[in-house]
Amino acid sequence: MRLPVIKHIVSFIENNDEDYVVETLETLEDLIDLESLKDQEIDVIGELLSNLSGALEVHEAMKAGVNKKTALNNFMKRVQGSID
């Protein structure tokens, strides 16, 4: 996960609609089942899925009243905590 990518996607959601991101997630989730994909391609799709999912989580926190910076920081702390 990359914070700059997540921030960019959150801005996209704010300027457009989260449905675009949800539909993109669904498309990528379906695509990842394609048997002819190479490992590197699967890794890239997985990274995209992680960033899109993270952006949706941050956006949900923002809808609940958390400011953008705090929502992003809380999300990244939770991700860091799960890695440790």
C-alpha positions as CSV (number, residue, x, y, z in Angstrom):
1,M,0.0,0.0,0.0
2,R,1.2,3.4,-0.9
3,L,-0.2,6.4,1.0
4,P,0.2,8.8,-2.0
5,V,-1.9,6.5,-4.1
6,I,-4.5,6.1,-1.4
7,K,-4.7,9.9,-1.0
8,H,-5.1,10.4,-4.7
9,I,-8.0,7.8,-4.9
10,V,-9.7,9.4,-1.9
11,S,-9.5,12.8,-3.7
12,F,-11.0,11.1,-6.8
13,I,-13.9,9.7,-4.6
14,E,-14.5,13.2,-3.2
15,N,-14.6,14.8,-6.6
16,N,-16.6,12.0,-8.3
17,D,-18.4,9.1,-6.7
18,E,-17.2,6.1,-4.8
19,D,-19.2,3.8,-7.1
20,Y,-16.4,4.2,-9.7
21,V,-13.9,2.7,-7.2
22,V,-16.3,0.0,-6.1
23,E,-16.9,-1.1,-9.7
24,T,-13.1,-1.0,-10.4
25,L,-12.6,-3.2,-7.4
26,E,-15.2,-5.7,-8.6
27,T,-13.6,-5.7,-12.1
28,L,-10.1,-6.3,-10.7
29,E,-11.3,-9.0,-8.4
30,D,-12.9,-10.8,-11.3
31,L,-9.8,-10.3,-13.5
32,I,-7.4,-11.8,-10.9
33,D,-9.1,-15.2,-11.4
34,L,-7.8,-15.3,-15.0
35,E,-5.5,-18.4,-15.2
36,S,-3.2,-16.9,-17.8
37,L,-2.0,-14.0,-15.6
38,K,1.6,-14.0,-14.7
39,D,2.8,-13.7,-11.1
40,Q,4.0,-10.1,-11.7
41,E,0.6,-9.2,-13.1
42,I,-1.2,-10.7,-10.1
43,D,1.0,-8.8,-7.8
44,V,0.2,-5.5,-9.6
45,I,-3.5,-6.2,-9.5
46,G,-3.2,-7.1,-5.8
47,E,-1.5,-3.9,-5.0
48,L,-4.2,-1.9,-6.9
49,L,-6.9,-3.8,-5.0
50,S,-5.2,-3.0,-1.7
51,N,-4.9,0.7,-2.5
52,L,-8.5,1.0,-3.7
53,S,-9.8,-0.9,-0.7
54,G,-7.8,1.3,1.6
55,A,-9.1,4.5,0.0
56,L,-12.7,3.3,0.4
57,E,-12.0,2.6,4.1
58,V,-10.5,6.1,4.5
59,H,-13.5,7.6,2.7
60,E,-15.9,5.8,5.0
61,A,-14.1,7.2,8.0
62,M,-14.4,10.6,6.5
63,K,-18.1,10.2,6.0
64,A,-18.3,9.3,9.7
65,G,-16.9,12.7,10.5
66,V,-13.1,12.1,10.7
67,N,-11.0,14.6,8.9
68,K,-9.0,13.4,5.9
69,K,-5.6,13.6,7.5
70,T,-6.6,11.8,10.6
71,A,-8.5,9.2,8.6
72,L,-5.4,8.5,6.5
73,N,-3.1,8.4,9.5
74,N,-5.4,6.1,11.4
75,F,-5.6,3.8,8.4
76,M,-1.9,3.6,8.0
77,K,-1.3,3.0,11.7
78,R,-3.8,0.1,11.6
79,V,-2.0,-1.3,8.5
80,Q,1.4,-0.9,10.1
81,G,0.1,-2.6,13.3
82,S,-1.1,-5.6,11.3
83,I,2.3,-6.0,9.7
84,D,4.2,-5.9,12.9
